[in-house]
């Protein structure tokens, strides 16, 4: 049975206070998207990044925060709009 993929367009912010490999999201956004441990960020259907999700109340509902250097390495600018969702399949 196919499960409906819930995704949302959020603004990706470059933050120096986020460790590499992690992304911070608002707890309500995480609950809406069904995210428990990992989050997938897709930019323009081409760049797909998977981060360890961290719940943080101070993150605005329409934003996801990730490490500034890591995003720059992948060519993702600050304030880029991206599709955010629970990863489609876990990488075992």
C-alpha positions as CSV (number, residue, x, y, z in Angstrom):
1,X,0.0,0.0,0.0
2,X,1.4,3.4,-1.0
3,X,1.8,5.9,1.8
4,X,1.2,9.5,0.9
5,X,4.4,11.5,1.0
6,X,3.9,14.7,3.0
7,X,6.2,17.5,2.0
8,X,6.4,21.2,2.5
9,X,8.3,24.1,0.8
10,X,10.5,25.7,3.4
11,X,13.2,28.4,3.4
12,X,16.7,26.9,4.0
13,X,18.8,29.1,6.2
14,X,22.6,28.9,6.6
15,X,23.5,28.9,10.3
16,X,27.0,28.7,11.9
17,X,25.5,27.3,15.1
18,X,24.3,24.1,13.5
19,X,26.8,21.1,13.3
20,X,27.6,19.4,10.0
21,X,25.1,16.7,9.1
22,X,22.3,18.2,11.2
23,X,19.3,20.3,10.4
24,X,17.1,22.2,12.9
25,X,13.4,22.4,12.5
26,X,10.4,23.6,14.5
27,X,8.8,20.7,16.4
28,X,5.4,21.5,14.9
29,X,6.9,21.3,11.4
30,X,8.5,18.0,12.3
31,X,5.2,16.6,13.6
32,X,3.3,17.7,10.4
33,X,5.9,16.1,8.1
34,X,6.1,12.9,10.2
35,X,9.9,13.4,10.8
36,X,11.4,11.6,13.7
37,X,15.1,11.3,13.0
38,X,16.1,12.3,9.5
39,X,15.0,15.0,7.1
40,X,15.5,15.2,3.3
41,X,16.0,18.6,1.7
42,X,15.5,18.8,-2.1
43,X,16.5,21.9,-4.0
44,X,15.0,22.4,-7.6
45,X,14.6,18.6,-7.9
46,X,18.4,18.2,-8.4
47,X,20.2,18.6,-5.1
48,X,19.0,16.1,-2.5
49,X,20.6,16.2,1.0
50,X,19.7,14.1,4.0
51,X,20.3,15.5,7.5
52,X,19.9,14.3,11.1
53,X,16.8,16.3,12.3
54,X,16.9,18.3,15.6
55,X,13.8,19.8,17.1
56,X,14.1,23.4,18.2
57,X,11.3,25.8,19.3
58,X,13.2,28.9,18.2
59,X,13.2,27.9,14.5
60,X,10.4,29.6,12.6
61,X,7.7,27.3,11.2
62,X,8.6,28.1,7.6
63,X,12.4,27.6,7.9
64,X,14.9,24.8,8.3
65,X,18.4,25.6,9.5
66,X,21.5,23.8,8.4
67,X,25.3,24.3,8.6
68,X,26.4,27.3,6.5
69,X,29.7,25.7,5.2
70,X,28.0,22.4,4.3
71,X,25.2,24.2,2.4
72,X,27.8,26.4,0.5
73,X,29.7,23.2,-0.5
74,X,26.5,21.9,-2.1
75,X,25.8,25.2,-3.8
76,X,22.7,26.1,-1.7
77,X,22.4,29.8,-1.0
78,X,20.9,31.3,2.2
79,X,17.1,31.8,2.1
80,X,16.7,29.2,-0.8
81,X,13.2,27.7,-1.0
82,X,13.4,23.9,-0.9
83,X,11.1,20.9,-0.6
84,X,11.5,19.3,2.9
85,X,10.2,15.9,3.7
86,X,10.9,12.6,5.6
87,X,13.4,10.6,3.5
88,X,11.6,8.5,0.9
89,X,13.7,5.4,1.8
90,X,16.2,4.9,4.5
91,X,19.7,4.2,3.5
92,X,20.7,1.0,5.4
